[in-house]
Amino acid sequence: MTNNHRYLLLILTSLFLNSFLAQENHFKTFRSPVGIPISLSGNFGELRSNHFHTGLDIKTNGSINYRIYAIDTGYVSRINISHWGYGKAIYIDHPNGFTSVYAHLNHFPEKIEKIIRQKQYELHQESITYYLDSSQILVSKGEIIAFSGNSGSSSGPHLHFEIRETQSEHPVNPQQFNFEIQDNRPPVISQLKVYNFPNKSINLLCSEKVFSLKKFKNSYRLNNDSIIYVSGPFGIGVAAADYYTNSSNLCGIYSIKMYVDEVLKYDLKFDELDFDNNHQINIHKDFNAYQEHRRKIHRLFIHPNNELEIYNRSLGNGLINFKDSSLHKVKIKVADFNNNYSELYFHFLHKDSSSCLENKNDFDKYIFSKDSNWRISLDSNSFYNFPKIKMISQNNNIVEITNNLPAKNQFILSMKITSEYSPYMEKTFVANITKKGNILNKSGKIEEKWISAEVKKMGTYQLIIDTVAPTIIHLGNNRLKKMNQSLNFKISDDLSGVENYDVYIDEQWVLSNYSYKTSKLRVPLDKYARITNGEHNCRLLVSDERNNKSSLDFKFKFNTN
């Protein structure tokens, strides 16, 4: 090797080591996004209703307006203001290839707030998604970038915090970055479930079976230490959760390993997720157990249509099939990120039984209710398996749809327009009626005497006519205001829901903030509204999703002092 080659090799080796060490250091140098000890109410990978949780939910002592800090230097790459989801959120791109996300915020410091307001006034709308270039808002490590809140779909004050790979936008587990989070408690395993497959049995019964557990020192056993008899291929599921040291909230686990006769057969780990297939949680978890009992069970076998990248797929699909007469031992190890773990032990034995009947469902593109007033339109990609769907029609305009399988994609639910609805076609919509009786508007497109809506879950649906405009009520005294006070209203619509709202002062659009949680509208009379001393005309325009409109006109006096 020549000296030049040695020199080049030395340079390349040095660059590689520097890059590697820099990446390693970045995993250690992020600071906490909050100025108080981190206490979690939710963690990465936790099973939610229709997605895996993609970050950490950091408690803020039940209050808003805690300072939120940039975890490292970078620039603000996106700001999102929404009534739903993350609510008010800010995204910061860092030089090390990661993006930090801070959500459910209340407001921002002046440096950032003025940019948001400028964009909102430019677009004449409260809800915006604003992408910024790398030179617009630079931030330093430890700089205050926001104040915590309860915006969006949050059910209580907290900070939702994420770290994503900037290039792929995949969320990664923030606990990989060595934030100080106290955890010395092992996960809890509360239930074992064994799933039979067509023509096969569990303990001589042609159905899946649940087994209760008992804790023995640091491990779990079946309550009666019994042997489980199987007649063919089967799958295993476990209900497991984790608790952090300084929190009473039920959180998710980090990893699950399943060993059969000491051989690793299944390996799950929550290091990274992908928003594109995050909804496939519904074929990872036991969908029925969650829908009926809110029980969170990890199924330790992989559905053929499951594209999640949280498994070690080189081990196979996790299904087990014993054909000999030997006693087989299964061990399941459930761990949290700090490697606190619990283990579950049990045994299986193959035992032939009489054949179980297999229910096969053929694919139907259209499914009709018995009275033919309701129709479901499917394609082969609507569900993970061919579903057996029942439609029970009630009083012509209500239908109950039942099915024990999760939907993969949206499908079309349609109702025939009868003479009762013909005069009000533009005011009619398809509604999902929740178990609590709430109305969720699914809108509706009218075509050839049918009204159709895209839906993604089973339940009760109803056709509703909405000809009633939203109501507008003053809250407090809106006739006399000072600088930095606000005009306050209650706006509600019990049917199709509030869709648009605009406030004009002296015929100039001003920003207003609406909360769907409280039905309250607030008009901040701050420096951005540019209101002068004296009397002003205010006009509030509101419309619902079916375009029923309301307005309110009044005068108020304003004093800048």
Secondary structure as UniProt FT lines:
FT   HELIX           3..29
FT   STRAND          40..42
FT   TURN            44..45
FT   STRAND          56..59
FT   TURN            61..62
FT   STRAND          67..69
FT   STRAND          74..81
FT   TURN            85..86
FT   STRAND          88..93
FT   TURN            95..96
FT   STRAND          98..107
FT   HELIX           110..123
FT   STRAND          128..131
FT   TURN            134..136
FT   STRAND          138..139
FT   TURN            141..142
FT   STRAND          144..149
FT   TURN            152..153
FT   STRAND          158..165
FT   TURN            166..168
FT   STRAND          171..172
FT   HELIX           174..177
FT   STRAND          188..196
FT   TURN            198..199
FT   TURN            203..204
FT   STRAND          209..216
FT   TURN            217..218
FT   STRAND          219..222
FT   TURN            223..224
FT   STRAND          227..230
FT   STRAND          234..242
FT   TURN            245..246
FT   STRAND          255..260
FT   TURN            261..262
FT   STRAND          263..269
FT   HELIX           275..280
FT   HELIX           281..284
FT   HELIX           287..293
FT   STRAND          297..299
FT   TURN            304..305
FT   HELIX           313..315
FT   STRAND          327..335
FT   TURN            337..338
FT   STRAND          341..350
FT   STRAND          366..368
FT   TURN            370..371
FT   STRAND          374..377
FT   TURN            380..381
FT   STRAND          390..394
FT   TURN            395..397
FT   STRAND          398..402
FT   STRAND          411..416
FT   TURN            419..421
FT   HELIX           422..427
FT   STRAND          428..433
FT   TURN            435..436
FT   STRAND          439..441
FT   STRAND          445..447
FT   TURN            448..449
FT   STRAND          450..455
FT   STRAND          459..465
FT   STRAND          471..474
FT   STRAND          480..482
FT   TURN            483..484
FT   STRAND          486..492
FT   STRAND          498..505
FT   TURN            506..507
FT   STRAND          508..510
FT   STRAND          513..515
FT   TURN            516..519
FT   STRAND          520..524
FT   TURN            527..529
FT   STRAND          534..544
FT   TURN            545..546
FT   STRAND          549..559
//
